[in-house]
Amino acid sequence: MTILPEKLIIVDVEELPSDKRPKYKIGDLILIRPGSDKTVYGFYLKDGMAVIAEILPYRVVGFDYYSPQPIYMIEYKVKRVDKDEYCYVLETSIQLVETDK
């Protein structure tokens, strides 16, 4: 059985609690890696480099009976380096590429 949230409400970054702030910023060069550190998933997501174009924080609605604390999710709109297209990636599927700035 899959449990889905009722809805996702987009919020401003400034509205997020300090411990839920985005890890990355617009303009960061990143590596897209399907899954997370512990689990490989996201077969629909292709590996590759990208640049963060937009930060989209959401508050998840509908899990109040599981957690009394609000649940937040950070999604990034990224511009792929290898193609002229954008995609949306969750924070858990991003690794920062260190550059000499």
N, C-alpha and C positions, 0 to 999 in steps of 0.2 A: 504494500500500500504506500503510495506517495502522498505526502502531505504538502500542499501548496499554500502559500500565503494568500490572504484575501486580496491584497493589492500592495503595490509599492508606491510610496508617496515621495516624490523628489523634494529634497530640502536643500537649503543653502549650506555651503561648507561652514559658514559662521555659526549655524545652528547645531552643528555636531558637537557632542561632548569632546573634551580635550583628548581623551584616550581613544577616540574613534576618528580622528582626523586622517585625511589621505596621506599615505606614505610617500607619494610621488607628486610632481607638479607638472604643469603644462610646459612642454618643451623638453622634458626628460627623454633621453634615448633609452629604450627598454628592449628587453628580449621577451617575446611571448613564449610561454612554456605551458602547454596544456596540463591542467591539474594543479596540484599544490606540492609542497615539500614532501608530503607523506603519501599522496595518492595520485596516480595518473588517471585522469578522466578528461572529458572535453574533446573527444575524438573529432568533433566538428571544427575545432580550433586548430589552425596551422601554426607551427613554430615559425619564428622569424623576428626580425628587428622592426621596430616601429617608434614613432615619436608621439608622445601624449598630446592630444589636441584639445581635450575637454575632460573635466572631472564631473561625474554624475553621482552624487550621494543620494541614497534612498533610505527611508524608514520603512521597515517591513511591518505590515499590519496583518493581524490575524493569528499571531502566536502568543497572545497574552496568557493563555492557559498553560503554556510551556515555560515561559519566562516573564516574570513581572517587569523586568527591565526592557526598555525599548531595544529593538534589534536594528542595526544599521548595516547597509551594504554599500560598498564603493565600487562603481563601475567607471571605466575609462574609455573614452572614444579615442582611438589611436589611428594614426596614418601609417600604413605599412610602408616600409622602405622598398621592398621588392616589387610592389604593385601600386598602381594609382587608385587605391581604394582605402576606405576606412572600415574598421571593425570595432566591436565593443568587447572589452576584456575585463573580467573581475580582477580585483587586486591580488588575489591568491595565485593568479596565473601570470604575474609580472615579475621580472627580475631587472633591476637597474643595471645599465651598462655604464661602467665607470669611464669617464672621459677626462682629458686634461683641459679643464676650463680655466 
